[in-house]
């Protein structure tokens, strides 16, 4: 039975990685502004670098679509399979966002796509964590601190409710893997924070001058 479940989930794992690999920020700025987001700012294809390179419209579009990747894939996967192994496919969706095959494995930080998946799996806990993210972002205006706060708060909530017996052990393990991945993707940010060199969300890159309507 377990073998059959593994076979059923394998296509979802491949699909998850490929869906996550859709490089939203790269596509938006490349085809709307002629800018390769990988060559500017933090070199990330995520919404924060899009905001620093261009403007809020494109950053919000990147944020929304990256989150939708996670929401749609997680929702479809949950309907296709009830196996706990489906969480592996969802994790690979986040991996795809961070290491997209189309861009030589140079992608985003994984936060938006992870948030989308969390909203499907544990909507109440995800909303609380997103509120934490928004409050921290508003107060300190440093995206990396807000993102790490989001990841830590969600992981903490899942661990707490797992202790109470209301979330599964599989969900806890999945969350800890995602937390570890997000901490790895923000390693350089943490180093810059320690050196007090981390940029705020309001600081623009040099390429922002090139961000003009086509």
Helices and strands as residue ranges (DSSP letters): H 2-20, H 24-33, G 37-39, H 47-53, H 56-80, H 86-98, G 101-103, H 111-121, H 123-140, H 143-164, H 169-185, H 187-194, G 206-210
